[in-house]
């Protein structure tokens, strides 16, 4: 049975900084949409409903933790809901939210200016 989602998920692995209660941790994205992101390699305790900040370069955005899943003894994945929907995800253009081709997204990343 096909899953129906409001927004197309795009597989995209990007390093990100996670700020939780003034502590900085490192993680990476697994997939993104214009409404949220799934992150992996999370090694800090996250609580569902807590507001955190994700940053990549000089770009920052606030997210609410929607779910957390334990993947191993010291590693979790988390689903984050964007508090303010924007046409970018930490410098990645998502203006065409329904675009389904990951090749197009990869080309956008490869041709765009990296964050400072």
ChimeraX commands (.cxc) that place a marker at each C-alpha (Angstrom):
marker #1 position 0.00,0.00,0.00 radius 0.5
marker #1 position 1.46,3.36,-1.00 radius 0.5
marker #1 position 2.05,5.86,1.75 radius 0.5
marker #1 position 0.33,9.23,1.34 radius 0.5
marker #1 position 2.34,12.18,2.59 radius 0.5
marker #1 position 1.62,15.86,2.48 radius 0.5
marker #1 position 5.15,16.61,1.21 radius 0.5
marker #1 position 7.62,14.63,-0.86 radius 0.5
marker #1 position 10.57,13.34,1.18 radius 0.5
marker #1 position 14.01,13.73,-0.32 radius 0.5
marker #1 position 16.92,11.58,0.78 radius 0.5
marker #1 position 19.72,13.98,1.58 radius 0.5
marker #1 position 22.63,13.50,3.97 radius 0.5
marker #1 position 24.01,16.80,5.27 radius 0.5
marker #1 position 26.02,17.44,8.43 radius 0.5
marker #1 position 24.13,19.64,10.90 radius 0.5
marker #1 position 24.66,21.11,14.36 radius 0.5
marker #1 position 21.94,20.48,16.88 radius 0.5
marker #1 position 21.54,22.94,19.75 radius 0.5
marker #1 position 19.65,21.54,22.72 radius 0.5
marker #1 position 19.49,23.66,25.90 radius 0.5
marker #1 position 22.68,25.56,24.94 radius 0.5
marker #1 position 24.59,22.31,24.27 radius 0.5
marker #1 position 25.86,21.72,20.73 radius 0.5
marker #1 position 25.79,18.24,19.21 radius 0.5
marker #1 position 26.54,16.99,15.71 radius 0.5
marker #1 position 24.20,14.88,13.59 radius 0.5
marker #1 position 23.23,14.46,9.94 radius 0.5
marker #1 position 20.05,14.63,7.92 radius 0.5
marker #1 position 18.56,11.45,6.47 radius 0.5
marker #1 position 15.71,12.94,4.52 radius 0.5
marker #1 position 14.08,16.35,4.28 radius 0.5
marker #1 position 10.78,17.92,3.29 radius 0.5
marker #1 position 9.62,21.51,3.24 radius 0.5
marker #1 position 7.82,20.78,6.56 radius 0.5
marker #1 position 10.51,18.92,8.49 radius 0.5
marker #1 position 13.54,16.68,8.59 radius 0.5
marker #1 position 14.65,13.27,9.85 radius 0.5
marker #1 position 18.07,13.31,11.48 radius 0.5
marker #1 position 20.39,10.48,12.43 radius 0.5
marker #1 position 23.51,9.92,14.53 radius 0.5
marker #1 position 21.83,11.76,17.39 radius 0.5
marker #1 position 23.72,11.12,20.60 radius 0.5
marker #1 position 21.94,13.56,22.91 radius 0.5
marker #1 position 18.70,12.99,24.76 radius 0.5
marker #1 position 15.78,14.55,22.91 radius 0.5
marker #1 position 12.27,14.89,24.27 radius 0.5
marker #1 position 9.18,14.84,22.07 radius 0.5
marker #1 position 7.73,18.36,21.94 radius 0.5
marker #1 position 11.01,20.09,22.79 radius 0.5
marker #1 position 12.10,22.97,20.53 radius 0.5
marker #1 position 15.66,22.72,19.23 radius 0.5
marker #1 position 17.81,24.61,16.72 radius 0.5
marker #1 position 19.44,23.02,13.68 radius 0.5
marker #1 position 22.24,24.88,11.94 radius 0.5
marker #1 position 24.40,24.38,8.89 radius 0.5
marker #1 position 27.00,27.02,8.17 radius 0.5
marker #1 position 25.43,30.36,9.06 radius 0.5
marker #1 position 21.85,29.12,8.43 radius 0.5
marker #1 position 19.72,28.29,11.48 radius 0.5
marker #1 position 16.15,27.13,11.97 radius 0.5
marker #1 position 13.97,26.06,14.89 radius 0.5
marker #1 position 12.26,22.68,14.96 radius 0.5
marker #1 position 9.99,20.76,17.32 radius 0.5
marker #1 position 10.89,17.15,18.08 radius 0.5
marker #1 position 8.00,15.04,16.70 radius 0.5
marker #1 position 9.40,11.58,17.46 radius 0.5
marker #1 position 12.56,9.83,18.65 radius 0.5
marker #1 position 13.65,6.26,17.88 radius 0.5
marker #1 position 16.50,4.41,19.57 radius 0.5
marker #1 position 18.74,2.85,16.89 radius 0.5
marker #1 position 21.49,1.49,19.13 radius 0.5
marker #1 position 22.84,1.84,22.66 radius 0.5
marker #1 position 24.04,5.40,22.08 radius 0.5
marker #1 position 22.39,6.44,18.82 radius 0.5
marker #1 position 18.94,7.74,17.93 radius 0.5
marker #1 position 17.04,9.07,14.96 radius 0.5
marker #1 position 14.54,11.88,15.34 radius 0.5
marker #1 position 11.79,13.43,13.28 radius 0.5
marker #1 position 11.69,17.22,13.49 radius 0.5
marker #1 position 8.81,19.48,12.52 radius 0.5
marker #1 position 9.69,22.91,11.14 radius 0.5
marker #1 position 8.23,25.68,13.28 radius 0.5
marker #1 position 8.24,28.05,10.34 radius 0.5
marker #1 position 7.88,26.59,6.88 radius 0.5
marker #1 position 10.27,28.16,4.45 radius 0.5
marker #1 position 11.34,27.46,0.88 radius 0.5
marker #1 position 14.82,26.55,2.09 radius 0.5
marker #1 position 16.27,24.01,4.45 radius 0.5
marker #1 position 19.49,25.37,5.89 radius 0.5
marker #1 position 20.59,26.77,2.55 radius 0.5
marker #1 position 19.00,24.08,0.33 radius 0.5
marker #1 position 16.32,25.39,-2.04 radius 0.5
marker #1 position 12.98,23.62,-1.51 radius 0.5
marker #1 position 10.80,26.07,-3.43 radius 0.5
marker #1 position 9.44,23.24,-5.55 radius 0.5
marker #1 position 8.25,21.10,-2.65 radius 0.5
marker #1 position 6.61,18.52,-4.90 radius 0.5
marker #1 position 9.69,17.94,-7.04 radius 0.5
marker #1 position 10.34,14.21,-6.86 radius 0.5
marker #1 position 13.67,13.84,-8.61 radius 0.5
marker #1 position 16.59,13.43,-6.23 radius 0.5
marker #1 position 18.89,14.00,-9.23 radius 0.5
marker #1 position 17.52,17.54,-9.57 radius 0.5
marker #1 position 18.13,18.20,-5.87 radius 0.5
marker #1 position 21.66,16.84,-6.11 radius 0.5
marker #1 position 22.38,19.12,-9.06 radius 0.5
marker #1 position 20.99,22.07,-7.08 radius 0.5
marker #1 position 23.34,21.25,-4.21 radius 0.5
marker #1 position 26.35,20.80,-6.46 radius 0.5
marker #1 position 25.80,24.08,-8.27 radius 0.5
marker #1 position 24.79,26.23,-5.29 radius 0.5
marker #1 position 27.17,28.30,-3.20 radius 0.5
marker #1 position 28.17,26.50,0.03 radius 0.5
marker #1 position 27.10,28.08,3.35 radius 0.5
marker #1 position 29.62,30.27,5.16 radius 0.5
marker link #1:1,2 radius 0.2
marker link #1:2,3 radius 0.2
marker link #1:3,4 radius 0.2
marker link #1:4,5 radius 0.2
marker link #1:5,6 radius 0.2
marker link #1:6,7 radius 0.2
marker link #1:7,8 radius 0.2
marker link #1:8,9 radius 0.2
marker link #1:9,10 radius 0.2
marker link #1:10,11 radius 0.2
marker link #1:11,12 radius 0.2
marker link #1:12,13 radius 0.2
marker link #1:13,14 radius 0.2
marker link #1:14,15 radius 0.2
marker link #1:15,16 radius 0.2
marker link #1:16,17 radius 0.2
marker link #1:17,18 radius 0.2
marker link #1:18,19 radius 0.2
marker link #1:19,20 radius 0.2
marker link #1:20,21 radius 0.2
marker link #1:21,22 radius 0.2
marker link #1:22,23 radius 0.2
marker link #1:23,24 radius 0.2
marker link #1:24,25 radius 0.2
marker link #1:25,26 radius 0.2
marker link #1:26,27 radius 0.2
marker link #1:27,28 radius 0.2
marker link #1:28,29 radius 0.2
marker link #1:29,30 radius 0.2
marker link #1:30,31 radius 0.2
marker link #1:31,32 radius 0.2
marker link #1:32,33 radius 0.2
marker link #1:33,34 radius 0.2
marker link #1:34,35 radius 0.2
marker link #1:35,36 radius 0.2
marker link #1:36,37 radius 0.2
marker link #1:37,38 radius 0.2
marker link #1:38,39 radius 0.2
marker link #1:39,40 radius 0.2
marker link #1:40,41 radius 0.2
marker link #1:41,42 radius 0.2
marker link #1:42,43 radius 0.2
marker link #1:43,44 radius 0.2
marker link #1:44,45 radius 0.2
marker link #1:45,46 radius 0.2
marker link #1:46,47 radius 0.2
marker link #1:47,48 radius 0.2
marker link #1:48,49 radius 0.2
marker link #1:49,50 radius 0.2
marker link #1:50,51 radius 0.2
marker link #1:51,52 radius 0.2
marker link #1:52,53 radius 0.2
marker link #1:53,54 radius 0.2
marker link #1:54,55 radius 0.2
marker link #1:55,56 radius 0.2
marker link #1:56,57 radius 0.2
marker link #1:57,58 radius 0.2
marker link #1:58,59 radius 0.2
marker link #1:59,60 radius 0.2
marker link #1:60,61 radius 0.2
marker link #1:61,62 radius 0.2
marker link #1:62,63 radius 0.2
marker link #1:63,64 radius 0.2
marker link #1:64,65 radius 0.2
marker link #1:65,66 radius 0.2
marker link #1:66,67 radius 0.2
marker link #1:67,68 radius 0.2
marker link #1:68,69 radius 0.2
marker link #1:69,70 radius 0.2
marker link #1:70,71 radius 0.2
marker link #1:71,72 radius 0.2
marker link #1:72,73 radius 0.2
marker link #1:73,74 radius 0.2
marker link #1:74,75 radius 0.2
marker link #1:75,76 radius 0.2
marker link #1:76,77 radius 0.2
marker link #1:77,78 radius 0.2
marker link #1:78,79 radius 0.2
marker link #1:79,80 radius 0.2
marker link #1:80,81 radius 0.2
marker link #1:81,82 radius 0.2
marker link #1:82,83 radius 0.2
marker link #1:83,84 radius 0.2
marker link #1:84,85 radius 0.2
marker link #1:85,86 radius 0.2
marker link #1:86,87 radius 0.2
marker link #1:87,88 radius 0.2
marker link #1:88,89 radius 0.2
marker link #1:89,90 radius 0.2
marker link #1:90,91 radius 0.2
marker link #1:91,92 radius 0.2
marker link #1:92,93 radius 0.2
marker link #1:93,94 radius 0.2
marker link #1:94,95 radius 0.2
marker link #1:95,96 radius 0.2
marker link #1:96,97 radius 0.2
marker link #1:97,98 radius 0.2
marker link #1:98,99 radius 0.2
marker link #1:99,100 radius 0.2
marker link #1:100,101 radius 0.2
marker link #1:101,102 radius 0.2
marker link #1:102,103 radius 0.2
marker link #1:103,104 radius 0.2
marker link #1:104,105 radius 0.2
marker link #1:105,106 radius 0.2
marker link #1:106,107 radius 0.2
marker link #1:107,108 radius 0.2
marker link #1:108,109 radius 0.2
marker link #1:109,110 radius 0.2
marker link #1:110,111 radius 0.2
marker link #1:111,112 radius 0.2
marker link #1:112,113 radius 0.2
marker link #1:113,114 radius 0.2
marker link #1:114,115 radius 0.2
marker link #1:115,116 radius 0.2
view
